[in-house]
Amino acid sequence: MSDAFVMGLGAQVMWLVVKLTAPVLLLGLAVGLLVSIFQATTQIQEQTLAFVPKILAVIVALLFFGSWMLRNLVDFTTSILGHLVNYVM
């Protein structure tokens, strides 16, 4: 295997990781920002207030995007295993 092939495969894996984690992270970030703005305007400094909405947002994102994420992961894995003979030689 050439170095270019390994680097290309690594780039594909990194792009897949970014693509799969982006919806969950962005939704958690948006909810965290809204909670922070709420805390700043009301001057409520309760630490647990920040965690519960973010956890719920991540759970909702996983429920909503989970099938899409799994489909992308299975497609990538199928592609890798389908071309395994090409990778070994």
N, CA, C and O of each residue as an XYZ file, in Angstrom:
356
protein
N       0.830     -1.183      0.000
C       0.000      0.000      0.000
C       0.875      1.246      0.000
O       1.904      1.309      0.672
N       0.451      2.201     -0.747
C       1.229      3.433     -0.813
C       0.820      4.381      0.316
O      -0.248      4.256      0.916
N       1.692      5.304      0.566
C       1.414      6.294      1.607
C       0.223      7.167      1.232
O      -0.554      7.571      2.097
N       0.081      7.456     -0.059
C      -1.032      8.295     -0.508
C      -2.366      7.601     -0.250
O      -3.347      8.247      0.117
N      -2.400      6.281     -0.445
C      -3.634      5.537     -0.196
C      -4.009      5.579      1.281
O      -5.168      5.806      1.628
N      -3.028      5.360      2.142
C      -3.278      5.361      3.585
C      -3.713      6.749      4.035
O      -4.625      6.872      4.853
N      -3.085      7.780      3.523
C      -3.456      9.147      3.869
C      -4.864      9.459      3.366
O      -5.626     10.133      4.059
N      -5.219      8.984      2.179
C      -6.559      9.196      1.647
C      -7.613      8.489      2.484
O      -8.681      9.040      2.750
N      -7.304      7.263      2.897
C      -8.230      6.519      3.750
C      -8.383      7.204      5.105
O      -9.487      7.278      5.644
N      -7.283      7.702      5.654
C      -7.348      8.440      6.915
C      -8.175      9.708      6.785
O      -8.923     10.062      7.696
N      -8.044     10.393      5.652
C      -8.834     11.605      5.416
C     -10.318     11.268      5.317
O     -11.157     12.019      5.815
N     -10.652     10.141      4.679
C     -12.048      9.715      4.590
C     -12.616      9.419      5.970
O     -13.757      9.774      6.267
N     -11.830      8.775      6.804
C     -12.274      8.447      8.161
C     -12.486      9.719      8.972
O     -13.482      9.842      9.686
N     -11.559     10.664      8.868
C     -11.695     11.913      9.610
C     -12.923     12.691      9.141
O     -13.637     13.266      9.962
N     -13.177     12.718      7.831
C     -14.355     13.415      7.318
C     -15.628     12.735      7.816
O     -16.597     13.412      8.158
N     -15.633     11.406      7.859
C     -16.795     10.680      8.370
C     -17.043     11.020      9.837
O     -18.189     11.210     10.245
N     -15.989     11.096     10.621
C     -16.131     11.437     12.039
C     -16.715     12.843     12.191
O     -17.607     13.061     13.011
N     -16.216     13.783     11.411
C     -16.735     15.153     11.476
C     -18.200     15.184     11.058
O     -19.024     15.837     11.699
N     -18.518     14.474      9.979
C     -19.890     14.459      9.471
C     -20.855     13.814     10.464
O     -21.992     14.264     10.599
N     -20.420     12.776     11.152
C     -21.302     12.080     12.084
C     -21.484     12.824     13.403
O     -22.555     12.763     14.006
N     -20.458     13.514     13.846
C     -20.557     14.178     15.146
C     -21.082     15.608     15.061
O     -21.522     16.165     16.066
N     -21.042     16.201     13.881
C     -21.427     17.613     13.736
C     -22.856     17.909     14.191
O     -23.047     18.869     14.937
N     -23.871     17.143     13.786
C     -25.233     17.504     14.219
C     -25.408     17.480     15.735
O     -26.058     18.360     16.300
N     -24.841     16.492     16.384
C     -24.990     16.367     17.834
C     -24.235     17.492     18.541
O     -24.755     18.114     19.467
N     -23.013     17.742     18.098
C     -22.217     18.786     18.740
C     -22.802     20.179     18.508
O     -22.818     21.006     19.420
N     -23.279     20.436     17.297
C     -23.842     21.753     17.006
C     -25.128     22.003     17.782
O     -25.362     23.115     18.256
N     -25.959     20.983     17.913
C     -27.185     21.154     18.691
C     -26.858     21.362     20.169
O     -27.470     22.202     20.828
N     -25.905     20.610     20.685
C     -25.473     20.810     22.068
C     -24.875     22.192     22.279
O     -25.093     22.814     23.318
N     -24.121     22.675     21.296
C     -23.542     24.010     21.376
C     -24.627     25.086     21.364
O     -24.565     26.043     22.136
N     -25.614     24.929     20.490
C     -26.696     25.914     20.405
C     -27.498     25.970     21.707
O     -27.814     27.053     22.199
N     -27.822     24.815     22.255
C     -28.571     24.783     23.513
C     -27.723     25.357     24.646
O     -28.239     26.086     25.492
N     -26.448     25.042     24.672
C     -25.567     25.603     25.689
C     -25.479     27.117     25.598
O     -25.449     27.804     26.619
N     -25.438     27.640     24.377
C     -25.405     29.090     24.194
C     -26.702     29.744     24.674
O     -26.674     30.789     25.324
N     -27.831     29.122     24.349
C     -29.110     29.663     24.806
C     -29.225     29.633     26.331
O     -29.721     30.584     26.934
N     -28.774     28.559     26.946
C     -28.815     28.461     28.406
C     -27.878     29.498     29.023
O     -28.213     30.103     30.042
N     -26.716     29.709     28.420
C     -25.781     30.707     28.941
C     -26.358     32.109     28.851
O     -26.210     32.905     29.779
N     -27.015     32.414     27.739
C     -27.661     33.724     27.596
C     -28.761     33.875     28.640
O     -28.901     34.933     29.253
N     -29.541     32.817     28.839
C     -30.594     32.843     29.861
C     -30.004     33.072     31.253
O     -30.525     33.870     32.033
N     -28.915     32.366     31.557
C     -28.283     32.520     32.866
C     -27.709     33.923     33.043
O     -27.774     34.490     34.134
N     -27.152     34.477     31.980
C     -26.566     35.816     32.084
C     -27.641     36.879     32.271
O     -27.445     37.836     33.021
N     -28.768     36.717     31.600
C     -29.814     37.738     31.726
C     -30.561     37.645     33.050
O     -30.993     38.664     33.588
N     -30.716     36.445     33.575
C     -31.440     36.294     34.839
C     -30.510     36.253     36.042
O     -30.974     36.259     37.182
N     -29.222     36.211     35.804
C     -28.196     36.121     36.842
C     -28.370     34.890     37.719
O     -28.042     34.916     38.905
N     -28.883     33.820     37.139
C     -28.958     32.527     37.823
C     -27.643     31.801     37.532
O     -27.307     31.577     36.369
N     -26.912     31.439     38.556
C     -25.611     30.808     38.362
C     -25.618     29.349     38.820
O     -24.644     28.876     39.406
N     -26.688     28.654     38.560
C     -26.799     27.242     38.931
C     -26.095     26.401     37.865
O     -26.441     26.470     36.685
N     -25.111     25.613     38.282
C     -24.319     24.835     37.337
C     -25.123     23.707     36.690
O     -24.920     23.390     35.518
N     -26.029     23.108     37.451
C     -26.793     21.989     36.889
C     -27.779     22.457     35.830
O     -28.213     21.657     35.001
N     -28.142     23.729     35.840
C     -29.052     24.257     34.833
C     -28.439     24.170     33.439
O     -29.166     24.045     32.453
N     -27.128     24.233     33.344
C     -26.464     24.164     32.041
C     -26.399     22.730     31.513
O     -26.427     22.526     30.299
N     -26.314     21.751     32.383
C     -26.084     20.378     31.940
C     -27.344     19.671     31.471
O     -27.319     18.983     30.450
N     -28.421     19.824     32.179
C     -29.639     19.067     31.866
C     -30.178     19.387     30.476
O     -30.473     18.450     29.734
N     -30.327     20.650     30.076
C     -30.817     20.913     28.721
C     -29.870     20.405     27.633
O     -30.319     19.932     26.588
N     -28.557     20.502     27.878
C     -27.600     20.004     26.879
C     -27.694     18.486     26.735
O     -27.638     17.960     25.624
N     -27.833     17.797     27.840
C     -27.967     16.336     27.785
C     -29.238     15.953     27.044
O     -29.228     15.038     26.221
N     -30.328     16.647     27.333
C     -31.582     16.367     26.628
C     -31.461     16.675     25.137
O     -31.991     15.935     24.309
N     -30.769     17.760     24.787
C     -30.576     18.108     23.376
C     -29.748     17.051     22.652
O     -30.035     16.710     21.504
N     -28.732     16.539     23.318
C     -27.908     15.496     22.699
C     -28.720     14.214     22.505
O     -28.598     13.555     21.472
N     -29.534     13.864     23.475
C     -30.386     12.671     23.345
C     -31.367     12.842     22.198
O     -31.564     11.919     21.409
N     -31.985     14.015     22.097
C     -32.917     14.278     20.993
C     -32.188     14.225     19.657
O     -32.709     13.677     18.685
N     -30.987     14.791     19.604
C     -30.210     14.759     18.359
C     -29.856     13.332     17.973
O     -29.919     12.978     16.795
N     -29.487     12.512     18.941
C     -29.169     11.111     18.638
C     -30.405     10.351     18.161
O     -30.319      9.511     17.265
N     -31.543     10.648     18.761
C     -32.777     10.003     18.302
C     -33.148     10.444     16.893
O     -33.593      9.634     16.079
N     -32.965     11.725     16.610
C     -33.349     12.268     15.315
C     -32.350     11.896     14.215
O     -32.758     11.503     13.122
N     -31.048     12.017     14.491
C     -30.015     11.773     13.486
C     -29.410     10.377     13.568
O     -28.554     10.038     12.751
N     -29.828      9.561     14.525
C     -29.208      8.257     14.736
C     -29.273      7.338     13.536
O     -28.282      6.684     13.210
N     -30.409      7.270     12.872
C     -30.515      6.377     11.710
C     -29.642      6.866     10.570
O     -29.037      6.054      9.870
N     -29.562      8.176     10.366
C     -28.692      8.732      9.325
C     -27.219      8.449      9.640
O     -26.442      8.100      8.752
N     -26.849      8.604     10.910
C     -25.478      8.351     11.328
C     -25.118      6.876     11.131
O     -24.043      6.549     10.628
N     -26.027      6.000     11.532
C     -25.774      4.568     11.382
C     -25.680      4.167      9.913
O     -24.843      3.343      9.545
N     -26.541      4.749      9.073
C     -26.507      4.441      7.640
C     -25.169      4.865      7.027
O     -24.595      4.123      6.230
N     -24.669      6.042      7.386
C     -23.368      6.494      6.880
C     -22.238      5.591      7.348
O     -21.332      5.270      6.578
N     -22.292      5.186      8.595
C     -21.252      4.319      9.141
C     -21.278      2.943      8.490
O     -20.231      2.380      8.173
N     -22.477      2.404      8.293
C     -22.593      1.092      7.647
C     -22.154      1.162      6.188
O     -21.495      0.247      5.695
N     -22.515      2.243      5.492
C     -22.073      2.401      4.103
C     -20.557      2.465      4.000
O     -19.965      1.843      3.118
N     -19.935      3.204      4.889
C     -18.472      3.303      4.877
C     -17.825      1.959      5.193
O     -16.861      1.559      4.541
N     -18.357      1.267      6.192
C     -17.813     -0.039      6.564
C     -17.995     -1.044      5.439
O     -17.090     -1.829      5.153
N     -19.160     -1.027      4.799
C     -19.402     -1.923      3.670
C     -18.431     -1.637      2.532
O     -17.929     -2.558      1.889
N     -18.172     -0.363      2.288
C     -17.228      0.011      1.241
C     -15.824     -0.488      1.569
O     -15.132     -1.020      0.701
N     -15.411     -0.318      2.805
C     -14.066     -0.769      3.214
C     -13.955     -2.294      3.098
O     -12.992     -2.817      2.538
N     -14.961     -2.998      3.638
C     -14.888     -4.466      3.600
C     -15.076     -5.010      2.196
O     -14.530     -6.062      1.863
N     -15.844     -4.309      1.364
C     -16.036     -4.746     -0.013
C     -14.777     -4.643     -0.852
O     -14.589     -5.406     -1.799
N     -13.924     -3.709     -0.508
C     -12.674     -3.507     -1.246
C     -11.467     -4.003     -0.461
O     -10.342     -3.569     -0.712
N     -11.689     -4.895      0.472
C     -10.614     -5.374      1.339
C      -9.507     -6.064      0.541
O      -8.332     -5.966      0.895
N      -9.876     -6.755     -0.524
C      -8.888     -7.434     -1.340
C      -7.942     -6.413     -1.962
O      -6.741     -6.666     -2.053
N      -8.455     -5.277     -2.385
C      -7.618     -4.241     -2.973
C      -6.678     -3.631     -1.943
O      -5.588     -3.183     -2.297
N      -7.079     -3.605     -0.677
C      -6.254     -3.001      0.352
C      -5.106     -3.896      0.779
O      -4.036     -3.415      1.150
N      -5.334     -5.193      0.725
C      -4.323     -6.149      1.190
C      -3.185     -6.250      0.194
O      -2.024     -6.363      0.588
N      -3.497     -6.213     -1.072
C      -2.460     -6.419     -2.096
C      -1.712     -5.175     -2.407
O      -0.811     -5.191     -3.246
